[in-house]
Amino acid sequence: MSTTLQEIRQLIAATGKYKLEAENTEGANAYAFRAHHVPLNKPVFLKVLAPDPDGELFAEPRLLVEATSDDGKSSNLVRVHDAHRLGDDYVVVAMEYVDGGSVLSRIENGPMPLMGAVRAGIGVLHGVGQLHASLLVHRDIKPANVLLTQRCGRVWPKLTDFGSVARLPDANGAVTASRHSALYVPPEGWATPSRFDVRSDIYQTGLVLFEMVHGPLPYNDVAYLDREARREIRDAGASSLGDLDSFDRCRLVNQALARLSTTKRVTSLGTMQAYVPKRLARVINKATAPNPDDRYQTASEMIGALETLHLPNWQHADDGYLARSWCGWDWRIQTDSKKQDQWLIQRSREGLAKFRRWATAATARAAFRLVLELTA
């Protein structure tokens, strides 16, 4: 398609509704702008999409306006103020402007605090459930598509980027998968023919929760290569993935991710945090199960599982790990400076920062488990 940025700007200007302020180049898969919505007198984020001409979004883009309406309630979906055709090839979506960055930018340097991540996961699931109630599936839930803002002193997630949204024929129906973000494609999305239903959105949400809890999965094609992919590279007479043309590179990586998603799980690529208890690990494992029948069947079911968790809010600190306000104490776990093979557990009255030795453990995992067992 030969449409230029200047032509897109002209098409937007012709609507008479938006005053463009700045182009947003993050994400490069669509034209995006920060703008002012003249009739509403509000700042908005504009995204110009080139959806499937046969898809529901192109045929009736106002579905997004209806689906993201919160009826005066706090929502975990970015509100879509307007969505309509733009020329013959595009849809322009005017969304609520959320200033706070994405989960992707938040986890670049490591995981979110443990219970902060759990609460954010619950919020994302509320947004997912709101879409599902309108018989829509998102199909591209990933850290870059979850924005973070503040509400009542807490991080408040908002699911955004609705360019891959598809309408289900009924509550138990399915559509074809989107493969825009290969790392997050569920196993059934790689099948022939592909399939994507509400449980597929839950799979993607489970991966996002894993990353909020443990830290980011590797965004590196080489990390995804398995033995079979490496054999194919050798058979092609290449010494590395980079020696192949772009088509073969994409094909090999996608095939490796498809095999990984149905066997070892994509989460095996990540680094596990020692303070994550088995109860939370089981929730993530169920959400990301290769077989959709083994997952949570609805967003509300997974919300219920997460809401039962009451855990110390562990986070990384310069000299170890810190959890504030757990059972009336602030907690710190770090290696014992006198005995490097031991982990020292300290606590302080909330807010006093006067930590005193409480116990020791042979491993970090044992130390976190001891705090949980003796304070539960």
C-alpha positions, 0 to 999 in steps of 0.5 A: 500500500503506497499511502504516505504519512502526509496522505494519512495526515490529510485524511485525518484532517478531512474528518474535522474532528482531530488536531494532530499534536505529535506522531508516536513512532513506538510500535511501528505497525501502524500510524499513531499520533497524540492529538486533541479531539475537538468535539470532545475537547479531550487529549486522545491517542489516535491509531490508524489501522489497516485491518482485514477488509473482511473482518468485523473491525473494518465492517463496523468499527464502532463495535469498539466504542460500545465494547469499551464503554464503561457506563460511568464505572472504572474500566480496565480497557482504554476507552475508545471515543471514536472509531470509523473508516478513514478513506478506503483502506483504513480505520482510525481509532481515537482512544483515551490518552493514558500517560504512564507507559506500558507493562513492557517498559515497566518490566524492562529492568525486572519484575513488578512487586509481587502483589502489584503484579497479581493485582495488575493481572486481575485488572487485565482480566477484568478488561478481557472479561469486558471484551468477552461480554461483547463477544469480542476477543483481543488476540494480541494481549502482550506487555506492550498492549497493557498501559499503566496508570494510577488509581487510588494510589495503586497501579491501574492497568488498561488493555489497549491496541484493538487492531487485532480484535475479532468478533466471535459468532457466539460465546463458545465460538472461535475465530482464526488466530492473529500471529502478529506477536509470535511469542504470545500465539497460543498453541491452537493459534499455530494449528491448521486451521488456526483457532482462537477463542476466549481461552486463547486470550486467557493464555496470553494474559497468563504469559503477561502475568508471568512476565509481570511476576518474573520479569520479561521473556527474552525478545530474541529470536535466537533464544527461541531456537530448538534442536530441530531449528538448529538442524534446519539451519545447518542443513541449509548450509548456514552457520547462524540464523542471521545467514538466512533470508528474512522469510526463512528466519521468520518461518524457523522462529515461528515453527520453533515457538509453535513446538515450544508452546505445545511442549515445554511451554513458552514460560520455560524461556524465562527466569524464575523468581525464588519468592514466587510461591507454588500457589501463584505458579499453579495459577500461571501454569493453568492459564498457559496450559497447552490444551485450552480445556486445561486452562481457566475457561473464563476471565472471571474464573482466573480472577477468582483464583488470583483473588485468593492469594495474599502474599508478601509484596516482594520486590528486588532491592539493591542488597537483596529483596524487600517486602513492606507491610506484611503482618505488621512488619517490613521484611528484608532477605539478603545473603549473610555477609558473615556466612555467604552460604546462608540467607539472612531474614530480617524484619523491622516495624513498618516504616522504621527501617531498623532491621533486625535478624529474625532467622536464616535459611540455606537458600533464598527459596527456603527463606521466602518460604519460611517467612510465608509459613511462619506469618501465614 
